[in-house]
Amino acid sequence: MLKYWLWLAELPGLHNQARLALLRHFGSPEHIFYADEEELLLAENVPRKQARLALNRDLSEANRILADCQRLNLRILTIQDAEYPDRLRNIYDPPCVLYVKGRLPAFDDEAAIAVVGTRECTPYGAACAEKLGYGLAAGGGLVVTGLAKGVDAAAARGALRAGSRVAGVVGNGLDVRYPYESRQLYDDVPAAGVLLSEYPPGAPPDKHHFPVRNRILAGLSVAALVVEAPLQSGALITARLAAEQGRDVFAVPGPIDAPDSAGCLRLIQDGAGPVTEAWDILSVYDARFPGRLRRGRSMKGYRPVPQRRSQPDALPVSETLEPEGREPAKKPPEAVQQAEIKHVSTEALTDDQIALLGVLEPEEAIQVDDLIQRTGIPARRVLSALTMLEIDGCVCQHSGKRYTRTAVLENSE
């Protein structure tokens, strides 16, 4: 029954990995609900404190969500439903429940492209996002975007102008129209495509939700396109998640002295495919989706607005790109060294995250391969744990997939 799925999805304090492990052990949320403490503690890969959280049998929140979904005409899709996309189901950390408004595409049969970028984009970034969103949609692709202001919203508008579908994945309840600049898209997107969220109706746009939802953007797609992003951008987290999930990553080049293009230039330097038109991406998948993709028609009269930057805002090339052949600096950027150290309780972390923080240093950046060797944790789990630690502000990533610690562990016991 759906109420048990909602109970499991909304159990306070339960980590998603523990939730998935309980599902693997018991087979269904209903069996978890009726399991006693001894049975819960037998579940593999579930810490004892996490397992005991399932002793909370309060169904009031689940019943409220069910009533809200009926009132708002929202569907509830569980990870065990046939319609749940296999692409998403097979990532390391899939959501157990998705809330759906509109018509769900068959994502596994679509050349779905996640289009992401900075919220505070330049006119150049907004113009490129709208043009590429239009071109991808007109060429038979499915644009997947987060509907944030800036690049995300511009890409969605471009796809809608092409008369095509859009899949929007948001970090709040589907009845909460956030941000204000994208409020109209909450009507337009489900009318032509679908809105998705792992957060129930009424859930506020908490800042922690948005980097977490990015794994869904990447997981639904065959590739991620970063249109415009500075070096410290959530869009780069999406790109890294996409790469970890085995997706392709593309980026739009920008001026070499523009801070808002520095992240894209770094991605291209690290192997992302440069993009100047939608067919640069769609042509890669033409054989995979035979007869579905084509070089789309262009937007008549469309001309990108050139980016203009005054000299004081320009970022020196030496700070944007590392010269070829130069050994990466051991010390992290000055901004990281001056950052306030965060104190975090072990209660809020998984065992993998605690192990990684135990070997990471605040001043010496350590490569991912070295972290895998030092902790003995499989690569996939290390990458997932690092992503969540970065989202929480506990680690900082540097070029060459190197990490430093920006938090101090505090034992809660």
C-alpha positions as CSV (number, residue, x, y, z in Angstrom):
1,M,0.0,0.0,0.0
2,L,1.2,3.5,-0.8
3,K,0.9,4.7,2.8
4,Y,3.7,2.4,3.8
5,W,5.9,3.7,1.0
6,L,5.3,7.3,2.2
7,W,5.9,6.3,5.8
8,L,9.3,4.8,4.8
9,A,10.2,7.8,2.5
10,E,9.5,10.3,5.3
11,L,10.9,8.5,8.3
12,P,12.8,11.3,10.2
13,G,16.6,10.9,10.2
14,L,16.6,7.8,7.9
15,H,19.4,8.0,5.3
16,N,18.4,6.9,1.7
17,Q,21.1,4.2,1.6
18,A,19.6,2.7,4.8
19,R,16.2,2.9,3.3
20,L,17.3,1.1,0.2
21,A,19.1,-1.6,2.2
22,L,15.9,-2.2,4.3
23,L,13.9,-2.6,1.1
24,R,16.4,-5.1,-0.2
25,H,16.2,-7.1,3.0
26,F,12.5,-7.1,3.6
27,G,11.2,-6.7,0.1
28,S,8.5,-4.1,0.8
29,P,7.8,-1.2,3.1
30,E,4.9,-3.0,4.7
31,H,7.2,-5.8,5.8
32,I,9.6,-3.2,7.2
33,F,6.7,-1.5,9.1
34,Y,5.6,-4.7,10.8
35,A,9.2,-6.0,11.6
36,D,10.2,-6.0,15.2
37,E,13.5,-4.6,16.5
38,E,15.3,-7.9,16.4
39,E,14.4,-8.4,12.7
40,L,15.3,-4.8,11.8
41,L,18.8,-5.2,13.4
42,L,19.4,-8.2,11.1
43,A,19.2,-6.1,7.9
44,E,22.6,-6.0,6.2
45,N,24.4,-2.7,5.7
46,V,22.0,-0.8,8.0
47,P,23.6,0.8,11.1
48,R,21.8,-0.1,14.3
49,K,20.8,3.5,15.0
50,Q,19.3,3.8,11.5
51,A,17.5,0.4,11.8
52,R,15.9,1.5,15.0
53,L,14.4,4.5,13.4
54,A,12.0,2.2,11.6
55,L,10.4,1.4,15.0
56,N,8.6,4.8,14.6
57,R,5.2,3.5,13.4
58,D,3.5,6.9,13.1
59,L,1.4,7.0,9.8
60,S,0.0,10.5,10.2
61,E,2.5,12.1,7.9
62,A,1.9,9.4,5.2
63,N,-1.8,9.9,5.4
64,R,-1.5,13.6,5.1
65,I,0.7,13.3,2.0
66,L,-1.8,10.8,0.5
67,A,-4.6,13.3,1.0
68,D,-2.5,16.1,-0.5
69,C,-1.6,14.1,-3.6
70,Q,-5.3,13.3,-4.2
71,R,-6.3,16.9,-3.8
72,L,-3.5,18.1,-6.1
73,N,-3.9,15.3,-8.6
74,L,-0.4,14.1,-8.2
75,R,0.8,10.5,-8.9
76,I,3.1,8.6,-6.6
77,L,5.7,6.4,-8.3
78,T,7.6,3.9,-6.3
79,I,11.0,2.3,-7.1
80,Q,9.2,-1.1,-7.5
81,D,6.7,0.2,-10.1
82,A,7.1,-0.9,-13.7
83,E,7.0,2.8,-14.9
84,Y,9.9,3.7,-12.7
85,P,12.8,4.4,-15.2
86,D,15.5,1.7,-15.2
87,R,18.1,4.4,-15.8
88,L,17.2,6.0,-12.5
89,R,16.7,2.7,-10.6
90,N,20.2,1.6,-11.5
91,I,22.1,4.5,-10.1
92,Y,23.8,4.2,-6.7
93,D,21.3,6.2,-4.7
94,P,17.9,6.2,-6.4
95,P,14.9,7.8,-4.7
96,C,12.4,5.3,-3.3
97,V,9.4,7.5,-4.2
98,L,8.8,10.2,-6.9
99,Y,5.8,12.6,-7.0
100,V,4.6,13.1,-10.6
101,K,2.6,15.8,-12.3
102,G,1.9,15.4,-16.0
103,R,2.6,12.5,-18.3
104,L,5.7,10.5,-17.5
105,P,7.9,9.9,-20.6
106,A,9.4,6.5,-21.2
107,F,12.8,7.8,-20.2
108,D,14.7,4.6,-21.0
109,D,13.6,5.1,-24.7
110,E,14.5,8.8,-24.9
111,A,17.6,10.7,-25.7
112,A,17.1,12.7,-22.5
113,I,19.7,15.5,-21.9
114,A,20.0,17.2,-18.5
115,V,20.6,20.9,-19.2
116,V,22.1,22.7,-16.2
117,G,24.0,25.8,-15.3
118,T,24.3,28.8,-12.9
119,R,21.3,30.6,-11.6
120,E,23.0,34.0,-11.9
121,C,23.7,33.5,-15.6
122,T,24.9,36.2,-18.0
123,P,22.8,37.2,-21.1
124,Y,25.2,35.0,-23.1
125,G,24.4,32.0,-20.9
126,A,20.6,32.5,-21.0
127,A,20.7,32.9,-24.8
128,C,22.8,29.8,-25.2
129,A,20.6,27.8,-22.9
130,E,17.4,28.8,-24.7
131,K,18.9,28.1,-28.1
132,L,20.2,24.7,-27.1
133,G,17.0,23.7,-25.3
134,Y,15.1,24.6,-28.5
135,G,17.6,22.7,-30.7
136,L,17.6,19.6,-28.5
137,A,13.8,19.4,-28.4
138,A,13.4,20.2,-32.1
139,G,15.9,17.5,-32.9
140,G,14.0,14.8,-31.0
141,G,15.7,15.0,-27.7
142,L,14.1,15.3,-24.3
143,V,15.2,18.3,-22.2
144,V,15.5,17.5,-18.5
145,T,16.1,20.5,-16.3
146,G,15.8,21.7,-12.7
147,L,13.6,24.8,-13.5
148,A,15.9,27.0,-11.4
149,K,16.1,30.5,-12.5
150,G,18.9,31.3,-15.0
151,V,20.1,28.5,-17.3
152,D,17.6,25.8,-16.2
153,A,14.5,28.0,-16.9
154,A,15.9,29.3,-20.2
155,A,16.5,25.8,-21.5
156,A,13.0,24.8,-20.5
157,R,11.5,27.8,-22.3
158,G,13.5,27.0,-25.4
159,A,12.2,23.4,-25.4
160,L,8.7,24.6,-24.9
161,R,9.0,27.1,-27.8
162,A,10.0,24.1,-30.0
163,G,6.6,22.6,-29.2
164,S,8.2,19.7,-27.3
165,R,8.1,18.0,-24.0
166,V,10.2,19.0,-21.0
167,A,10.9,17.0,-17.8
168,G,11.4,19.3,-14.8
169,V,12.9,17.9,-11.6
170,V,12.5,20.2,-8.6
171,G,13.9,20.4,-5.1
172,N,10.6,21.1,-3.3
173,G,7.0,20.0,-3.3
174,L,5.2,20.2,-6.7
175,D,2.7,22.6,-5.2
176,V,5.5,25.0,-4.1
177,R,6.3,27.3,-7.0
178,Y,10.0,28.0,-6.6
179,P,11.8,30.1,-7.7
180,Y,9.4,33.0,-8.3
181,E,10.9,33.6,-11.7
182,S,10.0,30.1,-12.8
183,R,6.4,30.0,-11.5
184,Q,4.8,29.9,-14.9
185,L,6.8,26.8,-15.8
186,Y,5.0,24.9,-13.1
187,D,1.9,25.1,-15.4
188,D,3.6,25.0,-18.8
189,V,6.0,22.0,-18.2
190,P,3.4,19.4,-16.9
191,A,1.0,20.5,-19.7
192,A,3.6,19.4,-22.3
193,G,5.6,17.0,-20.3
194,V,6.2,16.2,-16.6
195,L,7.2,17.6,-13.2
196,L,9.0,15.3,-10.8
197,S,10.1,15.6,-7.2
198,E,11.2,13.2,-4.4
199,Y,9.8,15.7,-1.9
200,P,6.2,15.6,-0.9
201,P,3.6,18.3,-1.4
202,G,4.3,21.3,0.8
203,A,8.0,20.6,1.1
204,P,9.9,23.9,1.1
205,P,12.8,24.7,-1.2
206,D,15.5,23.9,1.4
207,K,19.0,24.7,0.0
208,H,20.1,21.2,0.8
209,H,17.5,19.7,-1.5
210,F,18.8,21.1,-4.8
211,P,22.3,19.5,-4.9
212,V,20.7,16.2,-3.8
213,R,18.0,16.3,-6.5
214,N,20.8,16.7,-9.1
215,R,21.5,12.9,-9.0
216,I,17.9,12.5,-10.4
217,L,18.6,14.9,-13.2
218,A,21.7,13.0,-14.2
219,G,20.1,9.6,-13.5
220,L,17.2,10.2,-15.9
221,S,19.4,11.3,-18.7
222,V,22.0,9.9,-21.2
223,A,24.1,13.0,-20.9
224,A,24.5,16.2,-19.0
225,L,25.1,19.6,-20.7
226,V,26.5,22.4,-18.6
227,V,25.8,25.7,-20.4
228,E,27.4,28.2,-18.0
229,A,28.9,27.7,-14.6
230,P,31.6,29.2,-12.4
231,L,34.1,27.0,-10.7
232,Q,32.0,26.8,-7.5
233,S,28.7,25.8,-8.9
234,G,26.0,23.1,-8.3
235,A,26.0,22.5,-12.0
236,L,29.5,21.0,-11.7
237,I,28.2,18.6,-9.0
238,T,25.5,17.5,-11.5
239,A,28.2,17.0,-14.2
240,R,30.3,14.9,-11.8
241,L,27.3,12.8,-10.8
242,A,26.6,12.2,-14.4
243,A,30.1,11.0,-15.0
244,E,30.0,8.8,-11.9
245,Q,26.7,7.3,-13.3
246,G,28.4,6.5,-16.6
247,R,26.7,9.4,-18.5
248,D,28.4,11.6,-21.0
249,V,29.2,15.2,-20.1
250,F,29.2,18.2,-22.5
251,A,29.9,21.9,-21.9
252,V,29.4,25.2,-23.7
253,P,32.7,27.1,-24.2
254,G,32.8,30.7,-23.1
255,P,35.3,33.5,-23.0
256,I,38.5,32.4,-21.3
257,D,38.5,35.4,-18.9
258,A,34.8,35.1,-17.9
259,P,34.3,33.8,-14.3
260,D,30.9,32.4,-15.3
261,S,32.4,30.2,-17.9
262,A,35.4,29.0,-15.9
263,G,33.6,25.8,-14.8
264,C,32.7,24.9,-18.3
265,L,36.2,25.5,-19.5
266,R,37.5,23.2,-16.7
267,L,35.0,20.5,-17.8
268,I,36.2,20.7,-21.4
269,Q,39.8,20.6,-20.2
270,D,38.9,17.4,-18.3
271,G,37.4,15.7,-21.3
272,A,33.8,17.0,-21.6
273,G,32.6,17.4,-25.2
274,P,32.4,21.1,-26.4
275,V,29.0,22.1,-27.7
276,T,28.1,25.0,-30.1
277,E,24.8,23.5,-31.4
278,A,22.4,20.8,-30.3
279,W,23.4,18.4,-33.0
280,D,26.9,18.2,-31.4
281,I,25.1,16.2,-28.7
282,L,22.3,14.5,-30.5
283,S,24.6,13.1,-33.2
284,V,26.4,11.1,-30.5
285,Y,23.2,9.2,-29.9
286,D,21.8,8.9,-33.4
287,A,22.7,5.2,-33.7
288,R,21.4,4.4,-30.2
289,F,18.0,5.9,-31.1
290,P,17.6,5.1,-34.8
291,G,15.1,7.3,-36.6
292,R,14.3,9.4,-33.5
293,L,16.9,12.1,-33.8
294,R,17.6,14.7,-36.5
295,R,19.4,18.0,-36.9
296,G,16.7,20.4,-35.6
297,R,15.5,23.5,-37.2
298,S,17.0,26.7,-35.9
299,M,15.2,29.5,-34.0
300,K,14.3,32.0,-36.7
301,G,15.9,35.4,-36.1
302,Y,17.6,34.1,-33.0
303,R,20.9,35.7,-32.1
304,P,22.7,35.1,-28.8
305,V,23.4,38.2,-26.8
306,P,27.2,38.5,-26.4
307,Q,28.7,38.4,-23.0
308,R,30.3,41.6,-21.7
309,R,32.5,41.9,-18.7
310,S,34.3,44.9,-17.4
311,Q,38.0,44.4,-16.6
312,P,37.7,44.4,-12.8
313,D,35.4,41.3,-13.0
314,A,37.6,39.3,-15.3
315,L,39.2,36.2,-13.9
316,P,42.9,35.8,-15.0
317,V,43.5,32.8,-17.2
318,S,46.1,31.5,-14.7
319,E,43.3,31.3,-12.1
320,T,40.8,29.6,-14.5
321,L,42.9,26.9,-16.2
322,E,46.0,25.0,-15.0
323,P,48.8,25.2,-17.6
324,E,49.4,21.9,-19.4
325,G,52.1,19.8,-17.8
326,R,52.2,21.7,-14.5
327,E,51.9,19.6,-11.4
328,P,48.7,20.5,-9.5
329,A,49.4,22.5,-6.3
330,K,49.2,20.6,-3.1
331,K,47.7,23.4,-1.1
332,P,44.1,24.2,-1.8
333,P,43.0,27.7,-3.1
334,E,43.3,30.6,-0.7
335,A,39.5,30.8,-0.4
336,V,39.4,27.3,0.9
337,Q,42.2,27.9,3.4
338,Q,40.3,30.9,4.8
339,A,37.0,29.1,5.0
340,E,35.4,28.6,8.4
341,I,35.8,25.0,9.6
342,K,32.4,23.3,10.0
343,H,31.7,21.0,13.0
344,V,29.6,18.0,12.1
345,S,28.2,15.2,14.3
346,T,28.9,11.6,13.5
347,E,25.2,11.0,14.0
348,A,24.5,12.9,10.8
349,L,26.9,10.9,8.6
350,T,27.1,7.4,7.1
351,D,30.0,5.0,8.0
352,D,31.6,5.7,4.6
353,Q,31.5,9.5,5.1
354,I,33.0,9.1,8.6
355,A,35.8,6.9,7.2
356,L,36.6,9.4,4.4
357,L,36.7,12.4,6.8
358,G,39.0,10.4,9.0
359,V,41.7,10.2,6.3
360,L,41.2,13.5,4.5
361,E,43.4,16.5,5.5
362,P,42.4,20.2,5.7
363,E,45.4,21.5,3.8
364,E,46.7,18.6,1.6
365,A,44.4,17.7,-1.3
366,I,44.2,13.9,-1.7
367,Q,43.3,12.0,-4.9
368,V,40.2,9.8,-5.1
369,D,42.3,6.7,-5.9
370,D,44.4,7.3,-2.8
371,L,41.2,7.6,-0.7
372,I,39.9,4.3,-2.1
373,Q,43.2,2.7,-1.2
374,R,43.4,4.2,2.3
375,T,39.8,3.4,3.3
376,G,39.3,0.1,1.5
377,I,35.9,1.3,0.4
378,P,34.7,0.5,-3.2
379,A,35.1,3.3,-5.7
380,R,31.4,3.7,-6.3
381,R,30.7,4.2,-2.6
382,V,33.6,6.6,-2.2
383,L,32.4,8.8,-5.0
384,S,28.9,8.8,-3.7
385,A,30.0,9.7,-0.2
386,L,32.3,12.5,-1.4
387,T,29.4,14.0,-3.4
388,M,27.2,14.1,-0.3
389,L,30.0,15.4,1.9
390,E,30.6,18.2,-0.7
391,I,26.9,19.0,-0.7
392,D,27.0,19.3,3.1
393,G,30.1,21.5,3.0
394,C,32.3,18.9,4.7
395,V,34.8,18.6,1.8
396,C,36.0,20.7,-1.1
397,Q,37.0,19.3,-4.5
398,H,39.9,20.6,-6.5
399,S,41.2,20.0,-10.0
400,G,42.3,16.4,-10.8
401,K,39.6,14.9,-8.5
402,R,41.5,15.8,-5.4
403,Y,39.7,16.6,-2.1
404,T,40.4,18.4,1.2
405,R,38.4,18.3,4.4
406,T,36.6,21.4,5.6
407,A,34.8,19.9,8.6
408,V,35.7,18.6,12.1
409,L,34.0,15.4,13.4
410,E,32.3,15.6,16.7
411,N,31.2,12.3,18.3
412,S,27.5,12.6,19.4
413,E,27.8,9.9,22.1
